[in-house]
C-alpha cells in the first residue's frame, strides 16, 4: 500500500508540473492537478489496487475462519 501511495503522489506532482508548464497557476492549478491525477491513477494503478484488495480479502477470510473455529470450540465447551 505504501508503494501505491507513493505512485499516487508521484502522478500528482507530474501532472502538477505539466499543468504548471501549460501556464496554469494558483487554485486552478491545484484543483486541475488533483482531478487529472485522480483519473490517471484510477486507470494506471488498477493492478496494484486490485492486488491490495485481494490481500485484504484473504486476510478477512482468514480471520472469519479463525473466528468461526473459536465459536465452534466455545459451543463444544458450553455443551460439556
C-alpha positions as CSV (number, residue, x, y, z in Angstrom):
1,X,0.0,0.0,0.0
2,X,2.9,2.3,0.6
3,X,4.1,1.8,-2.9
4,X,0.6,2.6,-4.2
5,X,0.6,5.9,-2.2
6,X,4.0,6.9,-3.5
7,X,2.8,6.3,-7.0
8,X,-0.3,8.4,-6.4
9,X,1.8,11.3,-5.1
10,X,4.3,11.0,-7.9
11,X,1.5,11.1,-10.5
12,X,0.0,14.2,-8.8
13,X,3.3,16.0,-9.0
14,X,4.0,15.0,-12.6
15,X,0.5,16.3,-13.6
16,X,1.1,19.4,-11.4
17,X,4.4,20.2,-13.3
18,X,2.8,19.5,-16.7
19,X,-0.1,21.9,-15.9
20,X,2.3,24.5,-14.5
21,X,4.2,24.3,-17.8
22,X,0.9,24.9,-19.5
23,X,0.7,28.2,-17.6
24,X,-2.0,27.2,-15.0
25,X,-1.4,28.9,-11.7
26,X,-3.0,29.2,-8.2
27,X,-6.0,27.3,-7.1
28,X,-6.9,26.3,-10.6
29,X,-3.5,24.5,-10.9
30,X,-4.1,22.5,-7.7
31,X,-7.7,21.6,-8.4
32,X,-7.0,20.6,-12.0
33,X,-3.9,18.6,-10.9
34,X,-6.0,16.7,-8.3
35,X,-8.7,16.0,-10.8
36,X,-6.4,14.8,-13.6
37,X,-4.2,12.8,-11.3
38,X,-7.3,11.1,-9.9
39,X,-8.4,9.9,-13.3
40,X,-4.8,8.9,-14.3
41,X,-4.3,7.0,-11.1
42,X,-7.7,5.2,-11.5
43,X,-6.6,3.7,-14.7
44,X,-2.8,3.5,-14.3
45,X,-2.8,2.0,-10.8
46,X,-5.6,-0.6,-11.3
47,X,-3.2,-3.5,-10.9
48,X,-1.7,-2.5,-7.6
49,X,-5.1,-1.6,-6.2
50,X,-6.6,-5.0,-7.2
51,X,-3.6,-6.9,-5.6
52,X,-4.0,-4.9,-2.4
53,X,-7.8,-5.6,-2.4
54,X,-7.1,-9.3,-2.9
55,X,-4.6,-9.3,0.0
56,X,-7.2,-7.7,2.3
57,X,-9.9,-10.1,1.2
58,X,-7.6,-13.1,2.0
59,X,-6.9,-11.6,5.5
60,X,-10.6,-11.1,6.2
61,X,-11.4,-14.6,5.1
62,X,-8.7,-16.0,7.4
63,X,-9.9,-14.0,10.3
64,X,-13.5,-15.2,9.7
65,X,-12.3,-18.8,9.5
66,X,-10.5,-18.4,12.9
67,X,-13.5,-16.7,14.5
68,X,-15.8,-19.5,13.3
69,X,-13.4,-22.1,14.6
70,X,-13.3,-20.3,18.0
71,X,-17.1,-20.1,18.1
72,X,-17.4,-23.7,17.3
73,X,-14.9,-24.6,20.0
74,X,-16.7,-22.4,22.5
75,X,-20.0,-24.2,21.6
76,X,-18.4,-27.5,22.3
77,X,-17.1,-26.2,25.6
78,X,-20.5,-24.9,26.6
79,X,-22.1,-28.3,26.0
80,X,-19.8,-30.1,28.5
